[in-house]
Amino acid sequence: MNTRGIPRLVTCAPLAVTQVATRAADTTRAEISLDAGWRFHRGDIPGALFRQPITSSRWKADGCGEVSAAEMTAPDLATGDGWQDAKPGDNTFKGREGCAWYRAVVQGKALDRVALHFDSIFGNTSAAIYLNGRKSGQHDWSTKPFEVAAETAWKTSGDNVLAVLVGNGRDSGGGIGPVVVEGIENPAQLSLTHLANPSYDDRSWRQVNVPHDYVIEGTFNEATGDKDHGFLPTEPAWYRKTITIPATAAGRRIWLEFDGVFSNSSYWLNGRLIGHERSGYSSFRFDISDAAKPGQNNVLTARTDPVFAGWWYEGGGFYRHTRLVILDPVHVVPWGVYADARVDNPGDRVHADATVVVKTAPVNDAARPVESTVLSEVLDGEGRVVGKAHGVQHLGANSIGDAPEQQIALAKATLWSLEAPMLYQLRTTIRVAGKVVDKNAVNFGVRQLRFDPDHGFFLNGKPVKLKGVCCHLDHAGVGIAIPDRLQIWRLDRLKEMGCNAYRTSHNAVAPELLNACDRLGLLGMNETRHFGHTYCGKAPFGATATKLIDLMSQVQRDRNHPSVIMWSVGNEEPLLGSPEGGEIAKAVKARIDLLDGRRPVTAGVNFTWGKEGGVTYTKREA
């Protein structure tokens, strides 16, 4: 499972929502908050990254579009007769409707991560981006800045040929704005002037605590700022922090966890590049067991570069909680515990017999196989054990196992409802050779959901009218860095207004928000940010849906919340109205059903409703 000597990035298995607090004598799992005492610098520092602006290109009108891609993107294509020079921002279309190809050459260089930053594309339909003949991305909302990951097609030596197809429909312009090739160099020995070098002097940097949104701290400027983001300036920023890792962590697994960073962030530990995260909304972690130095100070450096995908304020920086986790090589896979409480007959709508189907995935990061036991205990609101089950699991070396499904009967369980949101806790204990090696816990609720196409939604057999809001993650004064107590305050105000439901828009939200919905008795529609594999505002034609890493992490993280009553695969995606979009929706729904399967799957649609490929409603009980 682990490649020794190489830090791992695990994006689909962040930390469980609720963890058992580590006692002084309990060394099974330790969590250390990293929220306080970060050094912060707004803006890039010259020399920190490789940046190569593309100052000119050759262009040619084309009436075939992507049909001619094989010819027009070929690296050895001659751009003589019929091709013309163009600079960034030139209006080459001059009102003409149709397509044009733009080509530019960039010298190769050894880089760890390569991205193409487009300031804008002046066209009304779309832009397809090719590097060295390989399609690297597509963008449909072309007047917005966007980024294309290019490391898979990038050549470390020789010429890199960039080819961009721009389509223009009814706009008066047409062309390409500024383009910058950006990469991260990872030499064996960093110079003292490199920000990731542990010896870099950051004493002049500001000290901040996270959650932190640095974009909201900027100066409003209607002339230069982005109107969709409050006319505030956006630019990259750097964070640095010295972390003391206890000597007792030697030989154990060590994780760095981030609940959300906006966005396109890169990370170094002790001068060593440990990974990247493109999403601004997904929770993620790095396994730094092989890069950390237990018993010493460790310097963590990070760079964020907000690239907006939405048309609302998205902010920037470490805007959610961060932590260090230390645990045994044999442990529960993060978000690897699923408590599926099933109620056949809600009875009097307050109490009912229930069965909790428990699925637990343990992992063995050690170099030898082990026999493990998994004990699952259900605790009520008073902390009393009201049901339990255990199983035995053989774990091979460096492997993840699926423990046998466990069923725990709960007689006369108190149902989770809007009026009385009762929460149970599922406590998981893993033992090896009789010794406890890991403990964690998740909260869950016992309730029955029923969606009827003729009679509406029922909670515990009682009809409920959903009265809710579609709410973005920012708040006046703090931007997207919302304190936990403010999350609760806002939900309290919504309940006072008569709300009983909350739609996340249009992305994974902070765990604290869903925790609050669980405790306050609010129903939730949990929506994913990306329809398929795209970080654009809208999924372009040609989008795919295979790995779906961001979606999987979101479902795994949030499936134990009783407040979540349905999943949404996207918001107002034009592609949903096409057969291509229908196939993506099927793939996304299949992945959700694999991880959960107990909640209905829907989509936020407008003009695509009823067209071929649209989402189909089906009856579902959970």
Residue pairs with C-beta under 8 A, 6 or more apart in sequence:
1 363
1 364
1 365
1 398
1 399
1 400
2 8
2 287
2 289
2 290
2 365
2 398
4 290
5 290
6 290
7 269
7 272
7 274
7 275
7 286
7 287
7 288
7 289
7 290
7 291
8 286
8 287
9 274
9 275
9 276
9 277
9 284
9 285
9 286
9 287
10 284
10 285
10 286
10 287
10 334
11 277
11 279
11 282
11 284
11 285
11 549
11 550
11 553
12 549
12 552
12 553
12 556
13 285
13 333
13 334
13 335
13 336
13 553
13 556
14 257
14 259
14 283
14 284
14 285
14 334
14 335
14 553
14 556
14 557
15 255
15 257
15 283
15 285
15 323
15 325
15 334
15 335
16 332
16 334
16 335
16 337
16 440
16 441
16 442
17 442
17 443
17 511
17 514
17 515
17 557
17 558
17 560
17 561
18 425
18 441
18 442
18 443
18 515
19 29
19 31
19 440
19 441
20 29
20 427
20 439
20 440
20 441
22 28
22 29
22 30
22 31
26 439
27 248
28 327
28 328
28 436
28 437
28 438
28 439
29 325
29 326
29 327
29 328
29 331
29 438
29 439
29 440
30 325
30 326
30 327
31 323
31 324
31 325
32 323
32 324
32 325
32 326
33 321
33 322
33 323
34 210
34 241
34 243
34 256
34 322
34 323
34 324
35 209
35 210
35 211
35 321
35 322
35 323
36 209
37 207
37 209
37 241
38 207
38 208
38 209
38 210
38 212
38 239
38 240
38 241
38 318
39 202
39 205
39 206
39 207
39 208
39 239
39 240
39 241
40 205
40 206
40 207
40 208
40 212
40 214
40 237
40 238
40 239
41 195
41 202
41 205
41 206
41 237
41 238
42 214
42 217
42 235
42 237
43 235
43 236
43 237
44 235
44 236
44 238
45 195
45 238
47 193
47 194
48 194
48 195
48 238
48 303
49 182
49 183
49 184
49 185
49 303
50 109
50 111
50 181
50 182
50 183
50 184
50 185
51 180
51 181
51 182
52 106
52 107
52 180
52 181
52 182
53 178
53 179
53 180
53 181
54 88
54 104
54 106
54 162
54 178
54 179
54 180
54 181
55 87
55 88
56 85
56 86
56 87
56 104
57 85
57 86
57 87
57 102
57 103
57 104
57 162
57 176
58 79
58 83
58 84
58 85
58 86
58 102
58 103
58 104
59 83
59 84
59 85
59 86
59 92
59 100
59 101
59 102
59 103
59 175
60 72
60 79
60 82
60 83
60 84
60 100
60 101
61 96
61 98
61 99
61 100
62 68
62 72
62 98
62 99
62 100
62 101
62 165
63 98
63 99
64 99
65 99
65 165
65 167
66 128
66 165
68 101
69 128
69 130
69 135
69 165
70 133
71 77
72 101
72 103
72 163
72 165
73 130
73 133
73 135
73 161
73 163
74 133
75 132
75 133
75 159
75 161
77 103
79 103
83 103
84 92
86 92
86 102
86 175
86 176
88 119
88 176
88 177
88 178
88 179
89 122
89 175
89 176
89 177
89 178
90 175
91 122
91 173
91 174
91 175
92 100
92 174
92 175
93 100
93 122
93 123
93 166
93 168
93 173
93 174
93 175
94 174
95 172
95 173
95 174
96 168
96 174
97 168
97 169
97 170
98 167
98 168
99 165
99 166
99 167
99 168
100 165
100 166
100 168
100 174
101 163
101 164
101 165
101 166
102 163
102 164
102 166
102 175
102 176
103 161
103 162
103 163
103 164
104 161
104 162
104 179
105 159
105 160
105 161
105 162
106 159
106 160
106 162
106 181
107 158
107 159
107 160
108 154
108 155
108 156
108 157
108 158
108 159
108 160
109 156
109 157
109 183
109 185
110 156
110 157
110 185
111 151
111 154
111 156
111 183
111 184
111 185
112 151
112 183
112 184
112 185
112 186
112 273
113 149
113 151
113 183
113 184
113 266
113 276
114 149
114 150
114 151
114 154
114 181
114 182
114 183
115 147
115 148
115 149
115 150
115 151
115 181
115 182
115 183
115 264
116 129
116 131
116 136
116 137
116 147
116 148
116 150
116 162
116 179
116 180
116 181
116 182
117 145
117 147
117 179
117 180
117 181
117 182
117 307
118 127
118 129
118 139
118 145
118 146
118 147
118 148
118 176
118 177
118 178
118 179
119 145
119 177
119 178
119 179
120 142
120 143
120 144
120 145
120 176
120 177
120 178
121 127
121 139
121 142
121 143
121 164
121 166
121 175
121 176
121 177
122 142
122 143
122 166
122 168
122 171
122 173
122 174
122 175
122 176
122 177
123 142
123 166
123 167
123 168
123 169
123 171
123 173
123 174
123 175
124 142
124 167
124 168
124 169
124 170
124 171
125 140
125 142
125 167
125 168
125 169
126 138
126 139
126 140
126 142
126 167
126 540
126 541
127 138
127 139
127 140
127 142
127 164
127 165
127 166
127 167
128 135
128 137
128 138
128 164
128 165
128 542
129 135
129 136
129 137
129 138
129 139
129 148
129 162
129 163
129 164
130 136
130 162
130 163
130 164
130 165
131 150
131 153
131 154
131 160
131 161
131 162
131 163
132 153
132 154
132 155
132 160
132 161
133 161
133 163
134 152
134 153
135 542
136 148
136 149
136 150
136 152
136 153
137 148
137 149
138 534
138 536
138 540
138 541
138 542
138 543
139 146
139 148
139 536
139 540
140 536
140 537
140 538
140 540
140 541
140 574
141 536
141 537
141 538
142 166
144 308
144 537
145 307
145 308
146 307
146 309
146 535
146 536
147 264
147 305
147 307
147 535
149 278
150 181
154 160
154 183
160 181
162 179
164 176
166 174
166 175
166 176
168 174
184 266
184 273
186 273
190 196
190 197
190 271
191 197
192 199
192 200
193 200
194 200
194 271
195 202
195 238
195 240
195 301
195 303
196 268
196 271
196 273
196 301
197 271
198 270
198 271
198 299
200 240
200 301
202 240
205 238
205 240
210 317
210 318
210 319
210 320
210 321
210 322
210 481
211 318
211 319
211 320
211 321
211 481
211 482
211 483
212 317
212 318
212 319
212 481
213 262
213 315
213 316
213 317
213 319
213 478
213 479
213 480
213 481
214 237
214 316
214 317
215 229
215 232
215 233
215 234
215 306
215 315
215 316
215 317
215 479
216 232
216 315
216 477
216 478
216 479
216 480
216 481
218 225
218 232
218 233
218 234
219 232
219 233
220 230
220 231
220 232
221 231
221 232
221 233
222 231
224 231
224 233
225 231
225 232
225 233
226 232
226 234
226 308
228 308
228 310
228 311
228 312
228 313
229 308
229 312
229 313
229 314
230 313
232 313
234 306
234 308
234 316
236 303
236 304
236 305
236 306
237 303
237 304
237 316
237 317
238 301
238 302
238 303
238 304
239 301
239 302
239 303
239 304
239 317
239 318
240 299
240 300
240 301
240 302
241 299
241 300
242 297
242 298
242 299
242 300
243 297
243 298
243 299
243 300
243 324
244 296
244 297
244 298
245 254
245 292
245 293
245 294
245 295
245 296
245 298
245 324
245 326
246 294
246 295
246 326
247 294
247 295
248 294
248 326
249 292
249 294
249 326
250 294
250 295
251 329
252 289
252 326
252 327
252 328
252 329
253 287
253 289
253 326
253 327
253 328
253 329
253 331
253 365
254 287
254 288
254 289
254 292
254 294
254 324
254 325
254 326
255 285
255 286
255 287
255 288
255 324
255 325
255 326
255 327
256 267
256 269
256 274
256 285
256 286
256 288
256 300
256 322
256 323
256 324
257 283
257 284
257 285
257 322
257 323
257 324
257 325
258 277
258 283
258 284
258 285
258 318
258 320
258 322
259 283
259 320
259 321
259 322
259 510
259 511
260 280
260 281
260 282
260 283
260 319
260 320
260 508
260 510
261 277
261 280
261 302
261 304
261 317
261 318
261 319
261 320
262 280
262 281
262 304
262 306
262 314
262 315
262 316
262 317
262 319
262 480
263 278
263 279
263 280
263 304
263 305
263 306
263 307
263 314
263 316
264 276
264 277
264 278
264 280
264 304
264 305
264 306
264 307
265 276
265 277
265 302
265 303
265 304
265 305
266 273
266 275
266 276
266 302
266 303
267 273
267 274
267 275
267 276
267 277
267 286
267 300
267 301
267 302
268 274
268 300
268 301
268 302
269 286
269 288
269 291
269 292
269 298
269 299
269 300
269 301
270 291
270 292
270 293
270 298
270 299
271 299
272 291
274 286
274 288
274 291
275 286
277 284
278 535
279 529
279 530
279 535
279 550
280 306
280 309
280 314
280 507
281 507
281 508
281 509
281 529
281 550
282 508
282 529
282 549
282 550
282 553
282 554
283 320
283 508
283 511
283 553
283 557
284 553
285 325
285 334
289 365
292 298
302 318
304 316
304 317
304 318
306 314
306 315
306 316
306 317
307 535
308 314
309 529
309 535
309 536
309 537
310 506
310 537
311 537
312 472
312 474
313 472
313 474
313 479
313 480
314 474
314 480
315 474
315 479
315 480
315 481
317 481
319 479
319 480
319 481
320 481
320 510
321 512
327 438
328 437
328 438
329 364
329 365
329 366
330 362
330 363
330 364
330 365
330 366
330 370
330 372
330 395
330 430
330 432
330 437
330 438
331 362
331 363
331 365
331 430
331 437
331 438
332 360
332 361
332 362
332 363
332 428
332 430
332 438
332 440
333 361
333 362
333 363
333 400
335 553
335 556
335 557
336 360
336 361
336 362
336 363
336 556
337 358
337 359
337 360
337 361
337 426
337 428
337 440
337 442
337 560
338 358
338 359
338 360
338 559
338 560
338 595
338 596
339 356
339 357
339 358
339 424
339 426
339 442
339 444
339 560
340 356
340 357
340 358
340 359
340 598
341 354
341 355
341 356
341 357
341 410
341 413
341 424
341 444
341 445
341 446
341 447
342 354
342 355
342 356
342 357
343 352
343 353
343 354
343 413
343 415
343 446
343 447
343 448
343 460
344 353
345 352
345 353
345 461
346 352
346 415
346 448
346 460
346 461
346 462
347 353
347 461
349 415
349 417
349 460
349 461
349 462
350 414
350 415
350 417
350 420
351 412
351 413
351 414
351 415
352 412
352 413
352 415
352 446
352 448
352 460
353 409
353 410
353 411
353 412
353 413
354 409
354 410
354 413
354 446
355 407
355 408
355 409
355 410
356 378
356 387
356 407
356 408
356 409
356 410
356 424
356 426
356 444
356 446
357 405
357 406
357 407
358 376
358 389
358 405
358 406
358 407
358 408
358 426
359 402
359 403
359 405
359 406
360 374
360 376
360 403
360 406
360 428
361 400
361 401
361 402
361 403
362 372
362 374
362 393
362 395
362 400
362 401
362 403
362 430
362 438
363 395
363 399
363 400
363 401
364 370
364 372
364 395
364 396
364 397
364 398
364 399
364 400
364 401
365 398
366 397
366 398
367 397
367 398
368 397
369 394
369 395
369 396
369 397
370 394
370 395
370 432
370 433
371 392
371 393
371 394
371 395
371 432
371 433
372 392
372 393
372 394
372 395
372 401
372 430
372 431
372 432
372 437
373 390
373 391
373 392
373 393
373 430
373 431
374 390
374 391
374 392
374 393
374 403
374 406
374 428
374 429
374 430
375 388
375 389
375 390
375 428
375 429
375 430
375 431
376 388
376 389
376 390
376 406
376 408
376 426
376 427
376 428
377 385
377 387
377 388
377 426
377 427
377 428
377 429
378 385
378 386
378 387
378 388
378 408
378 410
378 424
378 425
378 426
378 427
379 385
379 386
379 424
379 425
379 426
379 427
379 441
380 386
380 414
380 424
381 414
381 422
381 423
381 424
386 410
386 424
387 408
387 409
387 410
388 408
389 406
389 407
389 408
390 406
391 403
391 404
391 406
393 401
393 403
393 404
394 401
395 401
410 424
410 446
413 424
413 446
414 420
414 422
414 446
415 422
415 445
415 446
415 447
415 448
415 460
416 422
416 423
416 445
416 446
416 447
416 518
416 521
416 562
417 447
417 459
417 460
417 521
418 459
418 464
418 500
418 521
418 522
418 523
419 521
420 521
421 445
421 518
421 519
421 520
421 521
421 562
421 563
422 445
422 446
423 443
423 444
423 445
423 518
423 519
423 562
424 443
424 444
424 445
424 446
425 441
425 442
425 443
425 444
426 441
426 442
426 443
426 444
426 560
427 439
427 440
427 441
428 438
428 439
428 440
428 441
429 436
429 438
429 439
430 436
430 437
430 438
430 439
431 437
442 560
443 515
443 518
443 560
443 561
444 560
444 561
444 562
445 518
445 561
445 562
445 563
446 562
447 459
447 460
447 562
448 458
448 459
448 460
448 461
448 621
448 622
449 457
449 458
449 459
449 565
449 598
449 599
449 620
449 621
449 622
450 457
450 458
450 459
450 461
450 620
450 621
450 622
451 457
451 458
451 600
451 619
451 620
451 621
452 458
452 619
453 617
453 619
455 463
456 463
456 464
456 465
457 463
457 464
457 465
457 466
457 565
458 464
459 523
459 565
464 500
464 523
466 500
466 501
466 523
467 498
467 499
467 500
467 501
468 499
468 500
468 501
468 502
468 503
468 522
468 523
468 525
469 494
469 499
469 501
469 502
469 503
470 503
470 505
470 604
471 490
471 494
471 502
471 503
471 504
471 505
472 505
473 480
473 482
473 507
473 509
473 510
473 513
474 480
474 482
475 482
475 486
475 490
478 486
482 510
484 512
487 510
487 512
487 513
487 516
488 516
488 520
491 502
491 513
491 516
491 517
491 520
491 522
492 520
494 502
494 522
495 520
495 522
499 522
500 521
500 522
500 523
501 522
501 523
501 524
501 525
502 517
502 522
502 523
502 524
502 525
502 563
503 524
503 525
503 527
503 568
503 604
504 513
504 524
504 525
504 526
504 527
505 527
505 571
506 527
506 528
506 529
506 568
506 570
506 571
506 604
507 527
507 528
507 529
508 526
508 528
508 529
508 550
508 553
508 554
508 557
508 558
511 557
514 524
514 526
514 558
514 561
514 563
514 564
515 561
516 522
517 523
517 524
517 561
517 563
518 561
518 562
518 563
521 563
522 563
523 563
523 565
524 561
524 563
524 564
524 565
525 564
525 565
525 566
525 567
525 568
525 602
526 554
526 558
526 564
526 566
526 567
526 568
527 567
527 568
527 569
527 570
527 571
527 604
528 550
528 551
528 554
528 567
528 568
528 569
528 570
528 588
529 550
530 539
530 550
530 551
530 570
531 538
531 539
531 543
531 569
531 570
531 573
531 575
531 576
531 581
531 584
531 585
531 588
532 539
532 543
532 544
532 545
532 575
532 584
532 587
532 588
533 543
533 544
533 545
533 546
533 547
533 548
534 540
534 543
538 572
538 573
538 574
538 575
539 570
539 573
539 575
539 581
539 584
540 575
541 575
541 578
541 580
543 575
543 580
543 584
544 584
545 583
545 584
545 587
545 588
546 587
548 587
548 588
548 591
551 588
551 591
551 592
552 591
552 595
555 567
555 591
555 592
555 595
555 596
556 595
558 564
559 595
559 596
564 599
565 599
565 622
566 599
566 600
566 601
566 602
567 592
567 596
567 599
567 600
567 601
567 602
568 601
568 602
568 603
568 604
569 585
569 588
569 589
569 592
569 601
569 602
569 603
569 615
570 576
570 588
570 603
570 604
571 603
571 604
572 604
572 605
572 606
572 607
572 608
573 581
573 603
573 605
573 608
574 581
574 607
574 608
575 581
575 584
575 608
576 582
576 585
576 603
576 605
576 608
576 611
576 613
576 614
576 615
577 607
577 608
577 609
577 611
577 612
577 613
577 614
578 611
578 612
578 613
579 612
579 613
580 613
581 608
581 613
582 612
582 613
582 614
583 613
585 603
585 613
585 615
588 601
589 601
592 599
592 601
593 601
598 622
599 620
599 622
600 618
600 620
600 622
601 615
602 615
602 617
603 615
605 614
605 615
608 614
